[in-house]
Amino acid sequence: MTARMPRSLPITLRHIGGALALLALASCGGVPASDDTTPVDTSTQSSIFDLFQNNDDPNVTLEVNRYLWNATQDVLGFLPLERADPFTGLLVYGYGTPPGGGRAYRATVQIRDPALDARALNLALATRNGPASAETTRAVEDAIMTRARQLRIADGRL
């Protein structure tokens, strides 16, 4: 008669082996070498929980108003978009002719603030002959602000 090994033994050995492997992996980091006599600065070390904290400097972090961003793309949709950077709020458009118009324009727009306010919007509008008139630039700014307000009202977050 041969002795039979209990059926749960290989599973238990696998669990112990896995636990030993995890323990060996966990012991690899954070221990200075034995010949290193400099103290370890724990204030600069990070953990997994740092991912869930907002430690960004508000003077460095740039925020863009999404209604102004979308309204700019709606109003200037006839222009070819050459570059868009949502982190800095910069939209660069190439030359294009508005529907029903005869003059080509290009635009550079910077949205500098998260507020839905005219001071958050900076528009530079140009023709092939130089800067566009102040009246035209003001009209495009007003159209962008009006569209942004419409988008915000439609969103229902007043």
C-alpha positions as CSV (number, residue, x, y, z in Angstrom):
1,M,0.0,0.0,0.0
2,T,1.4,3.3,-1.0
3,A,1.0,6.5,0.9
4,R,-0.9,9.1,-1.0
5,M,0.0,12.8,-0.8
6,P,-2.9,15.0,0.3
7,R,-4.5,16.8,-2.6
8,S,-4.3,20.2,-1.0
9,L,-0.5,20.0,-0.5
10,P,0.6,21.1,-4.0
11,I,-1.8,24.1,-3.8
12,T,-0.4,25.1,-0.4
13,L,3.2,24.8,-1.7
14,R,2.2,27.1,-4.7
15,H,0.8,29.6,-2.3
16,I,3.9,29.5,-0.1
17,G,6.1,29.8,-3.1
18,G,4.1,32.8,-4.4
19,A,4.3,34.5,-1.0
20,L,8.0,34.0,-0.8
21,A,8.4,35.4,-4.3
22,L,6.4,38.5,-3.4
23,L,8.4,38.9,-0.2
24,A,11.7,38.7,-2.1
25,L,10.4,41.3,-4.6
26,A,9.3,43.6,-1.8
27,S,12.6,43.5,-0.1
28,C,14.5,44.7,-3.1
29,G,13.8,48.4,-2.8
30,G,14.4,51.1,-0.3
31,V,17.3,49.6,1.5
32,P,20.6,51.4,1.2
33,A,23.8,49.4,0.4
34,S,25.8,48.3,3.5
35,D,28.8,50.6,2.5
36,D,26.5,53.6,2.0
37,T,26.7,55.8,5.1
38,T,24.5,58.6,3.8
39,P,21.1,58.8,5.4
40,V,18.1,58.1,3.2
41,D,15.9,61.1,2.8
42,T,12.3,59.8,3.2
43,S,10.7,63.1,2.5
44,T,11.4,62.9,-1.3
45,Q,10.2,59.3,-1.6
46,S,6.8,58.7,-3.1
47,S,4.2,56.0,-2.7
48,I,1.3,54.7,-4.7
49,F,-1.0,57.0,-2.7
50,D,0.7,60.1,-4.2
51,L,-1.2,59.4,-7.4
52,F,-4.4,60.3,-5.7
53,Q,-3.3,63.6,-4.3
54,N,-3.4,67.0,-6.1
55,N,0.1,68.4,-5.4
56,D,0.3,70.5,-8.5
57,D,1.5,74.1,-8.0
58,P,-1.5,76.3,-8.9
59,N,1.0,78.9,-10.3
60,V,2.3,76.3,-12.8
61,T,-0.8,74.3,-13.7
62,L,-2.8,75.8,-16.6
63,E,-6.5,75.3,-16.9
64,V,-8.6,76.0,-19.9
65,N,-12.3,76.8,-20.0
66,R,-13.8,74.0,-22.1
67,Y,-16.7,76.2,-23.3
68,L,-14.4,78.8,-24.7
69,W,-12.3,76.0,-26.2
70,N,-15.3,74.4,-28.0
71,A,-16.8,77.7,-28.9
72,T,-13.6,78.8,-30.6
73,Q,-13.5,75.6,-32.7
74,D,-17.2,76.1,-33.6
75,V,-16.8,79.8,-34.6
76,L,-13.5,79.3,-36.4
77,G,-14.4,76.0,-37.9
78,F,-13.9,77.3,-41.4
79,L,-10.2,77.7,-40.8
80,P,-7.8,74.8,-41.0
81,L,-6.6,73.9,-37.5
82,E,-2.8,73.6,-37.6
83,R,-2.0,73.1,-33.9
84,A,-4.0,72.7,-30.7
85,D,-2.5,72.4,-27.3
86,P,-5.2,71.9,-24.6
87,F,-2.7,72.2,-21.8
88,T,-1.7,75.7,-22.7
89,G,-5.0,76.7,-24.3
90,L,-3.4,77.5,-27.6
91,L,-5.2,77.1,-30.9
92,V,-3.4,78.0,-34.2
93,Y,-5.4,78.2,-37.4
94,G,-4.1,78.6,-41.0
95,Y,-5.6,80.7,-43.7
96,G,-9.2,80.1,-44.7
97,T,-12.0,82.1,-46.2
98,P,-15.3,82.4,-44.2
99,P,-18.5,81.3,-45.9
100,G,-19.8,84.0,-48.1
101,G,-16.6,86.1,-47.6
102,G,-13.8,87.0,-50.0
103,R,-10.9,87.7,-47.7
104,A,-8.7,84.9,-46.2
105,Y,-8.0,85.0,-42.5
106,R,-5.8,83.2,-40.1
107,A,-6.1,83.2,-36.3
108,T,-4.2,82.3,-33.1
109,V,-6.3,81.9,-30.0
110,Q,-5.1,81.5,-26.4
111,I,-7.5,80.7,-23.6
112,R,-5.6,81.7,-20.5
113,D,-8.1,81.2,-17.7
114,P,-10.6,78.6,-16.6
115,A,-13.3,81.3,-16.1
116,L,-15.9,82.0,-18.8
117,D,-14.9,85.6,-19.1
118,A,-13.7,87.8,-22.0
119,R,-10.3,88.4,-20.3
120,A,-9.6,84.7,-20.6
121,L,-9.8,84.9,-24.4
122,N,-6.9,86.3,-26.4
123,L,-7.4,86.4,-30.2
124,A,-5.0,87.5,-32.9
125,L,-6.7,87.7,-36.3
126,A,-4.7,88.4,-39.5
127,T,-5.3,88.7,-43.2
128,R,-2.8,88.1,-46.0
129,N,-2.1,91.8,-45.9
130,G,-1.5,92.1,-42.2
131,P,-3.5,92.3,-39.0
132,A,-7.3,92.3,-39.3
133,S,-9.3,95.4,-38.3
134,A,-10.1,95.9,-34.7
135,E,-13.8,95.7,-35.5
136,T,-13.5,92.3,-37.2
137,T,-11.4,91.0,-34.3
138,R,-14.0,92.3,-31.8
139,A,-16.8,90.7,-33.8
140,V,-15.1,87.3,-33.8
141,E,-14.4,87.6,-30.0
142,D,-18.0,88.4,-29.4
143,A,-19.1,85.4,-31.5
144,I,-16.8,83.1,-29.5
145,M,-18.1,84.4,-26.2
146,T,-21.7,84.2,-27.3
147,R,-21.2,80.6,-28.5
148,A,-19.4,79.7,-25.2
149,R,-22.4,81.0,-23.2
150,Q,-24.8,79.0,-25.4
151,L,-22.7,75.8,-24.8
152,R,-22.7,76.4,-21.1
153,I,-26.5,77.0,-20.9
154,A,-27.0,73.8,-23.1
155,D,-24.8,71.9,-20.7
156,G,-27.2,72.8,-17.8
157,R,-24.4,73.5,-15.2
158,L,-25.5,76.9,-14.2
